[in-house]
């Protein structure tokens, strides 16, 4: 039994508002259910959360959700594996990638220069190139880069990217890099948005041809 965002279901009773009296009843009932699971040898209860400190301590006591496993944020190698899942081998690539053996591109977050990549009209090499390009962007932590992106057939957007972000931690404003806040969900959302953009371009091109 997998329960996602368990902190929202079973929050600390000393932190909820008086207008939520049912929370204490929910926690008590859940703990009672967990106490009855132990004799069932084939049942495993797993709860997932990003905020363990917000879960009621009674739920985490021995005999209930006892084993606590911290899953760290994905590094470069793990991010590559996640993207390989969401960018499957059978991707419908644009004809320009399949019609050229060698393609020129700007390696913004590598050499910073125009570079050549040997694709050989090979879908697997194209897919790997896409993944490498995404990861070089996310894990870049050098000086600010001036980047010009094509947003349409004849439209461009100038950006300055340094991958630095600011966030609050323990009530203090601190700074860090994007690579330190990568998550599997973030990587999935990148792929999903890219798919939506690709579909929008595809239908626009189809409309223009008509």
Backbone as CSV, one residue per row, in Angstrom:
resi,resn,N_x,N_y,N_z,CA_x,CA_y,CA_z,C_x,C_y,C_z
1,UNK,0.857,-1.179,0.000,0.000,0.000,0.000,0.898,1.235,0.000
2,UNK,0.825,2.038,-1.065,1.679,3.219,-1.178,0.836,4.482,-0.984
3,UNK,1.272,5.337,-0.059,0.559,6.579,0.239,1.497,7.745,-0.060
4,UNK,1.185,8.502,-1.105,2.026,9.648,-1.465,1.595,10.874,-0.665
5,UNK,2.560,11.764,-0.395,2.310,12.991,0.370,1.568,12.687,1.664
6,UNK,2.119,11.781,2.416,1.456,11.324,3.640,1.394,12.427,4.697
7,UNK,2.246,13.435,4.575,2.210,14.553,5.524,0.906,15.340,5.409
8,UNK,0.306,15.355,4.200,-0.967,16.051,4.023,-2.121,15.253,4.620
9,UNK,-1.971,13.922,4.627,-3.029,13.064,5.158,-2.971,12.958,6.671
10,UNK,-1.755,12.916,7.215,-1.568,12.698,8.659,-0.621,13.748,9.241
11,UNK,-1.033,15.019,9.258,-0.162,16.071,9.784,-0.056,16.021,11.302
12,UNK,0.929,16.708,11.824,1.108,16.792,13.284,-0.144,17.395,13.923
13,UNK,-0.632,16.730,14.950,-1.856,17.203,15.599,-1.646,18.500,16.356
14,UNK,-0.391,18.780,16.768,-0.132,20.013,17.518,0.056,21.223,16.596
15,UNK,-0.012,20.991,15.251,0.190,22.091,14.318,-1.075,22.445,13.531
16,UNK,-2.086,21.602,13.620,-3.301,21.871,12.849,-4.185,22.873,13.581
17,UNK,-5.056,23.503,12.825,-5.945,24.493,13.413,-7.085,23.820,14.165
18,UNK,-7.701,24.595,15.054,-8.823,24.074,15.841,-10.017,23.739,14.943
19,UNK,-10.052,24.326,13.745,-11.150,24.061,12.820,-10.999,22.711,12.120
20,UNK,-9.948,21.973,12.455,-9.714,20.667,11.846,-9.666,19.572,12.918
21,UNK,-10.745,19.412,13.681,-10.731,18.426,14.776,-10.661,16.984,14.282
22,UNK,-11.017,16.761,13.010,-11.003,15.399,12.472,-9.587,14.847,12.283
23,UNK,-8.561,15.727,12.300,-7.190,15.269,12.075,-6.770,14.280,13.157
24,UNK,-7.084,14.601,14.416,-6.709,13.708,15.516,-7.385,12.354,15.354
25,UNK,-8.621,12.352,14.929,-9.347,11.102,14.713,-8.718,10.308,13.560
26,UNK,-8.326,11.010,12.497,-7.699,10.338,11.358,-6.382,9.689,11.763
27,UNK,-5.578,10.417,12.533,-4.279,9.881,12.971,-4.486,8.662,13.857
28,UNK,-5.409,8.760,14.790,-5.668,7.631,15.697,-6.153,6.405,14.926
29,UNK,-7.041,6.626,13.977,-7.579,5.515,13.198,-6.493,4.882,12.326
30,UNK,-5.638,5.712,11.724,-4.567,5.186,10.881,-3.577,4.370,11.712
31,UNK,-3.220,4.875,12.877,-2.292,4.143,13.744,-2.890,2.795,14.150
32,UNK,-4.207,2.781,14.425,-4.867,1.528,14.763,-4.824,0.534,13.607
33,UNK,-4.990,1.043,12.387,-4.917,0.182,11.210,-3.509,-0.378,11.032
34,UNK,-2.496,0.460,11.256,-1.118,-0.010,11.138,-0.812,-1.085,12.167
35,UNK,-1.337,-0.918,13.366,-1.110,-1.920,14.409,-1.696,-3.271,14.015
36,UNK,-2.702,-3.277,13.149,-3.314,-4.529,12.740,-2.688,-5.137,11.496
37,UNK,-1.730,-4.417,10.889,-1.114,-4.900,9.654,-0.034,-5.930,9.921
38,UNK,0.635,-5.851,11.080,1.793,-6.711,11.358,1.510,-8.199,11.171
39,UNK,0.364,-8.734,11.609,0.116,-10.175,11.387,-0.064,-10.545,9.917
40,UNK,-0.339,-9.548,9.054,-0.530,-9.822,7.632,0.841,-9.793,6.949
41,UNK,1.437,-10.943,6.761,2.818,-11.015,6.301,3.007,-10.489,4.879
42,UNK,1.969,-10.492,4.074,2.110,-10.093,2.674,1.704,-8.649,2.418
43,UNK,1.539,-7.849,3.460,1.122,-6.454,3.297,2.252,-5.533,3.764
44,UNK,2.615,-4.586,2.906,3.655,-3.603,3.227,3.079,-2.214,3.002
45,UNK,3.198,-1.342,3.989,2.687,0.029,3.891,3.868,0.978,3.728
46,UNK,3.825,1.780,2.669,4.901,2.736,2.387,4.298,4.125,2.273
47,UNK,4.887,5.077,2.967,4.460,6.466,2.876,5.584,7.317,2.311
48,UNK,5.256,8.262,1.438,6.258,9.143,0.832,5.952,10.591,1.186
49,UNK,7.006,11.352,1.444,6.830,12.754,1.795,8.105,13.530,1.516
50,UNK,7.952,14.809,1.273,9.099,15.716,1.189,9.314,16.447,2.510
51,UNK,8.397,16.262,3.451,8.451,16.990,4.722,8.165,16.035,5.881
52,UNK,9.145,15.233,6.222,8.980,14.236,7.274,8.616,14.879,8.607
53,UNK,9.143,16.082,8.849,8.899,16.750,10.128,7.450,17.165,10.315
54,UNK,6.653,17.157,9.250,5.246,17.549,9.339,4.316,16.373,9.634
55,UNK,4.861,15.137,9.623,4.041,13.956,9.904,3.888,13.793,11.415
56,UNK,2.724,13.407,11.857,2.501,13.217,13.293,3.458,12.144,13.829
57,UNK,4.180,12.419,14.922,5.166,11.468,15.460,4.596,10.091,15.775
58,UNK,3.305,10.023,16.093,2.706,8.727,16.430,2.760,7.765,15.252
59,UNK,2.696,8.319,14.039,2.722,7.475,12.842,4.093,6.853,12.640
60,UNK,5.139,7.535,13.134,6.517,7.102,12.886,7.100,6.270,14.030
61,UNK,6.302,5.949,15.022,6.812,5.187,16.163,7.084,3.731,15.780
62,UNK,7.966,3.044,16.547,8.279,1.633,16.265,7.021,0.784,16.152
63,UNK,7.013,-0.098,15.166,5.863,-0.949,14.931,4.905,-0.383,13.910
64,UNK,5.115,0.877,13.530,4.249,1.495,12.516,5.102,1.778,11.278
65,UNK,5.278,3.034,10.910,6.192,3.326,9.797,7.595,3.483,10.389
66,UNK,8.221,2.355,10.658,9.448,2.328,11.446,10.694,2.593,10.613
67,UNK,10.781,2.005,9.428,11.981,2.129,8.596,11.883,3.405,7.762
68,UNK,12.845,4.294,7.952,12.837,5.572,7.240,13.983,5.578,6.228
69,UNK,13.654,5.752,4.964,14.644,5.735,3.886,14.645,7.088,3.201
70,UNK,15.798,7.730,3.188,15.917,9.035,2.523,16.368,8.817,1.082
71,UNK,15.603,9.345,0.161,15.949,9.254,-1.263,16.530,10.605,-1.680
72,UNK,17.826,10.678,-1.948,18.441,11.969,-2.291,18.028,12.440,-3.682
73,UNK,18.290,13.689,-3.955,18.010,14.229,-5.282,18.927,13.562,-6.308
74,UNK,18.451,13.397,-7.517,19.275,12.730,-8.533,20.474,13.572,-8.941
75,UNK,21.632,12.905,-9.059,22.814,13.563,-9.591,22.827,13.454,-11.101
76,UNK,23.991,13.661,-11.689,24.103,13.646,-13.147,23.759,12.271,-13.720
77,UNK,24.336,11.217,-13.137,24.101,9.862,-13.656,22.643,9.456,-13.488
78,UNK,22.059,9.752,-12.318,20.663,9.389,-12.069,19.716,10.191,-12.966
79,UNK,20.047,11.456,-13.212,19.217,12.290,-14.095,19.243,11.748,-15.516
80,UNK,20.388,11.236,-15.929,20.489,10.649,-17.264,19.560,9.434,-17.382
81,UNK,19.529,8.613,-16.333,18.654,7.435,-16.346,17.184,7.840,-16.387
82,UNK,16.825,8.862,-15.618,15.424,9.318,-15.587,15.004,9.860,-16.948
83,UNK,15.861,10.670,-17.560,15.538,11.210,-18.884,15.457,10.105,-19.927
84,UNK,16.277,9.065,-19.766,16.235,7.948,-20.717,14.902,7.215,-20.656
85,UNK,14.256,7.264,-19.494,12.935,6.639,-19.349,11.864,7.488,-20.030
86,UNK,11.913,8.800,-19.804,10.880,9.690,-20.340,11.129,10.065,-21.801
87,UNK,12.351,9.835,-22.274,12.658,10.002,-23.695,12.952,8.616,-24.258
88,UNK,11.925,7.837,-24.564,12.111,6.446,-24.977,12.789,6.338,-26.340
89,UNK,13.329,5.159,-26.659,14.051,4.975,-27.925,13.215,5.300,-29.158
90,UNK,11.931,5.016,-29.139,11.095,5.230,-30.323,10.459,6.612,-30.301
91,UNK,11.286,7.637,-30.419,10.785,9.006,-30.458,10.566,9.440,-31.908
92,UNK,9.508,10.191,-32.193,9.307,10.717,-33.553,10.149,11.978,-33.751
93,UNK,11.332,11.831,-34.334,12.232,12.965,-34.512,11.859,13.776,-35.756
94,UNK,12.213,15.041,-35.725,12.000,15.900,-36.891,12.872,15.411,-38.044
95,UNK,12.401,15.659,-39.259,13.113,15.165,-40.441,14.534,15.720,-40.539
96,UNK,14.746,16.943,-40.029,16.075,17.549,-40.147,17.125,16.739,-39.393
97,UNK,16.733,16.053,-38.324,17.695,15.232,-37.592,17.980,13.919,-38.309
98,UNK,17.002,13.426,-39.043,17.142,12.135,-39.705,17.708,12.260,-41.120
99,UNK,17.828,13.489,-41.613,18.298,13.678,-42.983,19.756,14.118,-43.054
100,UNK,20.372,14.370,-41.890,21.758,14.834,-41.884,22.616,13.907,-41.024
101,UNK,23.788,13.533,-41.556,24.712,12.706,-40.777,25.417,13.518,-39.694
102,UNK,25.742,14.757,-40.016,26.422,15.649,-39.068,25.608,16.932,-38.961
103,UNK,25.361,17.358,-37.722,24.550,18.550,-37.507,25.332,19.568,-36.687
104,UNK,25.179,20.830,-37.057,25.856,21.907,-36.350,24.914,22.486,-35.293
105,UNK,25.453,22.740,-34.120,24.646,23.332,-33.054,25.544,24.184,-32.165
106,UNK,24.933,25.055,-31.371,25.687,25.883,-30.440,25.735,25.193,-29.076
107,UNK,26.934,24.876,-28.630,27.121,24.203,-27.342,27.191,25.276,-26.251
108,UNK,26.026,25.852,-25.918,25.976,26.998,-25.001,26.636,26.713,-23.658
109,UNK,26.393,25.540,-23.103,26.843,25.256,-21.744,28.013,24.280,-21.703
110,UNK,28.679,24.132,-22.847,29.907,23.341,-22.913,31.034,24.240,-23.362
111,UNK,31.402,24.141,-24.628,32.454,24.996,-25.168,31.986,26.430,-25.374
112,UNK,30.653,26.602,-25.521,30.118,27.928,-25.799,30.227,28.317,-27.255
113,UNK,30.760,27.433,-28.073,30.987,27.709,-29.486,30.064,26.859,-30.355
114,UNK,30.057,27.210,-31.644,29.375,26.351,-32.603,30.133,25.035,-32.681
115,UNK,29.419,23.944,-32.638,30.063,22.637,-32.601,29.349,21.693,-33.564
116,UNK,29.957,20.560,-33.828,29.385,19.559,-34.708,29.111,18.293,-33.920
117,UNK,27.999,17.654,-34.203,27.676,16.386,-33.574,27.341,15.387,-34.676
118,UNK,27.934,14.213,-34.584,27.700,13.178,-35.586,26.498,12.349,-35.177
119,UNK,25.390,12.546,-35.879,24.148,11.851,-35.561,23.923,10.642,-36.457
120,UNK,24.424,10.716,-37.674,24.310,9.582,-38.586,22.883,9.141,-38.847
121,UNK,21.918,10.055,-38.666,20.499,9.719,-38.827,20.108,8.522,-37.967
122,UNK,20.826,8.355,-36.868,20.602,7.223,-35.953,19.726,7.709,-34.796
123,UNK,18.505,7.180,-34.644,17.612,7.637,-33.566,18.240,7.555,-32.178
124,UNK,19.042,6.531,-31.911,19.647,6.390,-30.590,20.686,7.486,-30.346
125,UNK,21.458,7.838,-31.378,22.436,8.918,-31.231,21.738,10.261,-31.068
126,UNK,20.635,10.440,-31.785,19.870,11.685,-31.656,19.303,11.813,-30.247
127,UNK,18.751,10.727,-29.759,18.185,10.729,-28.398,19.264,11.054,-27.370
128,UNK,20.431,10.454,-27.503,21.540,10.704,-26.580,21.973,12.168,-26.655
129,UNK,21.967,12.721,-27.859,22.335,14.138,-28.022,21.330,15.036,-27.298
130,UNK,20.045,14.722,-27.413,19.022,15.491,-26.704,19.267,15.450,-25.195
131,UNK,19.512,14.256,-24.675,19.718,14.085,-23.236,20.965,14.836,-22.778
132,UNK,22.048,14.729,-23.538,23.289,15.441,-23.190,23.063,16.945,-23.164
133,UNK,22.271,17.447,-24.119,22.003,18.885,-24.194,21.199,19.355,-22.977
134,UNK,20.202,18.588,-22.590,19.385,18.927,-21.419,20.231,18.943,-20.153
135,UNK,21.054,17.912,-19.977,21.853,17.793,-18.754,22.926,18.872,-18.674
136,UNK,23.523,19.228,-19.808,24.541,20.281,-19.781,23.917,21.608,-19.363
137,UNK,22.652,21.809,-19.732,21.942,23.032,-19.340,21.621,23.024,-17.843
138,UNK,21.091,21.922,-17.338,20.648,21.859,-15.945,21.823,21.895,-14.976
139,UNK,22.898,21.190,-15.295,24.015,21.046,-14.364,25.121,22.081,-14.580
140,UNK,24.853,23.077,-15.409,25.841,24.138,-15.619,25.927,25.016,-14.376
141,UNK,27.139,25.307,-13.922,27.301,26.189,-12.754,28.511,27.117,-12.939
142,UNK,28.726,27.547,-14.175,29.805,28.477,-14.470,29.304,29.910,-14.502
143,UNK,30.077,30.797,-15.115,29.652,32.212,-15.211,28.416,32.360,-16.085
144,UNK,27.763,33.506,-15.976,26.543,33.761,-16.731,26.794,33.653,-18.228
145,UNK,25.817,33.064,-18.937,25.918,32.868,-20.375,24.830,33.682,-21.085
146,UNK,25.212,34.366,-22.162,24.245,35.055,-23.005,23.814,34.077,-24.088
147,UNK,22.528,33.752,-24.110,22.008,32.723,-25.004,20.879,33.313,-25.842
148,UNK,20.895,33.015,-27.134,19.810,33.404,-28.027,19.075,32.150,-28.470
149,UNK,17.802,32.065,-28.145,17.001,30.894,-28.468,15.967,31.237,-29.527
150,UNK,15.752,30.302,-30.430,14.698,30.467,-31.424,13.382,30.009,-30.817
151,UNK,12.412,30.914,-30.758,11.109,30.589,-30.177,10.042,30.387,-31.240
152,UNK,10.385,30.637,-32.471,9.448,30.463,-33.580,10.213,30.403,-34.876
153,UNK,9.492,30.419,-35.974,10.133,30.295,-37.276,11.094,31.441,-37.521
154,UNK,10.693,32.646,-37.138,11.557,33.809,-37.345,11.668,34.639,-36.064
155,UNK,11.395,34.034,-34.929,11.420,34.762,-33.662,12.553,34.242,-32.785
156,UNK,13.202,35.160,-32.064,14.304,34.798,-31.181,14.117,35.469,-29.828
157,UNK,14.730,34.874,-28.823,14.669,35.423,-27.461,16.072,35.410,-26.869
158,UNK,16.506,36.578,-26.371,17.829,36.696,-25.754,17.712,36.502,-24.243
159,UNK,18.521,35.601,-23.711,18.491,35.287,-22.288,19.898,35.351,-21.701
160,UNK,19.971,35.668,-20.421,21.226,35.560,-19.670,21.008,34.525,-18.575
161,UNK,21.756,33.435,-18.625,21.524,32.293,-17.745,22.764,32.020,-16.902
162,UNK,22.591,31.933,-15.583,23.702,31.544,-14.715,23.343,30.360,-13.804
163,UNK,22.073,29.917,-13.880,21.589,28.770,-13.107,21.642,28.982,-11.599
164,UNK,21.813,30.224,-11.148,21.785,30.502,-9.720,20.342,30.759,-9.291
165,UNK,19.977,30.239,-8.157,18.635,30.456,-7.627,18.732,30.859,-6.160
166,UNK,17.736,31.577,-5.705,17.653,31.981,-4.301,16.425,31.341,-3.678
167,UNK,16.557,30.904,-2.445,15.453,30.255,-1.754,15.629,30.438,-0.247
168,UNK,14.552,30.195,0.478,14.581,30.340,1.933,14.837,28.997,2.594
169,UNK,15.750,28.997,3.555,16.066,27.794,4.313,16.220,28.186,5.771
170,UNK,15.375,27.600,6.624,15.357,27.954,8.051,15.157,29.451,8.249
171,UNK,14.307,30.034,7.403,13.977,31.440,7.544,15.002,32.394,6.966
172,UNK,16.078,31.883,6.355,17.123,32.727,5.794,17.160,32.584,4.276
173,UNK,17.441,33.689,3.601,17.556,33.677,2.151,18.961,33.213,1.771
174,UNK,19.049,32.112,1.065,20.341,31.572,0.651,20.324,31.384,-0.867
175,UNK,21.515,31.236,-1.435,21.617,31.049,-2.877,22.282,29.719,-3.184
176,UNK,21.973,29.169,-4.330,22.552,27.900,-4.751,22.412,27.760,-6.252
177,UNK,22.637,26.561,-6.730,22.551,26.297,-8.159,21.380,25.378,-8.468
178,UNK,20.901,25.482,-9.688,19.774,24.674,-10.129,20.046,23.184,-9.955
179,UNK,21.281,22.744,-10.214,21.625,21.330,-10.151,21.385,20.726,-8.772
180,UNK,21.385,21.554,-7.735,21.180,21.064,-6.371,19.702,20.914,-6.025
181,UNK,18.825,21.247,-6.957,17.383,21.166,-6.693,16.661,20.353,-7.760
182,UNK,17.416,19.537,-8.468,16.822,18.688,-9.500,15.973,17.606,-8.853
183,UNK,14.869,17.268,-9.476,14.019,16.168,-9.019,13.538,15.382,-10.235
184,UNK,13.106,14.166,-9.993,12.562,13.364,-11.071,11.360,14.028,-11.713
185,UNK,10.533,14.687,-10.905,9.346,15.359,-11.420,9.732,16.533,-12.323
186,UNK,10.793,17.248,-11.947,11.259,18.361,-12.769,11.698,17.867,-14.145
187,UNK,12.449,16.768,-14.169,12.930,16.220,-15.430,11.763,15.749,-16.299
188,UNK,10.781,15.131,-15.666,9.590,14.683,-16.409,8.846,15.878,-17.002
189,UNK,8.737,16.956,-16.230,8.021,18.141,-16.707,8.740,18.792,-17.887
190,UNK,10.078,18.743,-17.890,10.843,19.286,-19.010,10.482,18.543,-20.291
191,UNK,10.459,17.209,-20.195,10.131,16.387,-21.362,8.688,16.629,-21.797
192,UNK,7.765,16.696,-20.839,6.346,16.912,-21.169,6.136,18.244,-21.880
193,UNK,6.816,19.293,-21.396,6.663,20.602,-22.024,7.265,20.596,-23.422
194,UNK,8.409,19.924,-23.579,9.034,19.825,-24.902,8.105,19.119,-25.884
195,UNK,7.410,18.097,-25.414,6.459,17.391,-26.276,5.313,18.295,-26.705
196,UNK,4.813,19.088,-25.771,3.711,20.001,-26.114,4.158,21.034,-27.145
197,UNK,5.386,21.551,-26.976,5.911,22.527,-27.937,6.091,21.880,-29.307
198,UNK,6.624,20.641,-29.312,6.838,19.932,-30.583,5.520,19.680,-31.302
199,UNK,4.490,19.290,-30.552,3.180,19.050,-31.160,2.580,20.340,-31.713
200,UNK,2.750,21.428,-30.973,2.231,22.722,-31.423,2.904,23.124,-32.729
201,UNK,4.234,22.940,-32.810,4.959,23.271,-34.034,4.519,22.370,-35.189
202,UNK,4.320,21.089,-34.893,3.928,20.127,-35.921,2.592,20.517,-36.557
203,UNK,1.618,20.823,-35.717,0.292,21.175,-36.244,0.314,22.531,-36.948
204,UNK,1.169,23.444,-36.479,1.282,24.729,-37.148,1.890,24.555,-38.551
205,UNK,2.937,23.723,-38.643,3.552,23.457,-39.938,2.563,22.766,-40.878
206,UNK,1.793,21.838,-40.329,0.794,21.141,-41.127,-0.260,22.114,-41.635
207,UNK,-0.645,23.052,-40.794,-1.637,24.053,-41.179,-1.083,24.964,-42.264
208,UNK,0.203,25.370,-42.125,0.831,26.262,-43.099,0.955,25.590,-44.471
209,UNK,1.223,24.279,-44.445,1.356,23.543,-45.703,0.034,23.432,-46.441
210,UNK,-1.058,23.401,-45.652,-2.380,23.336,-46.273,-2.755,24.685,-46.890
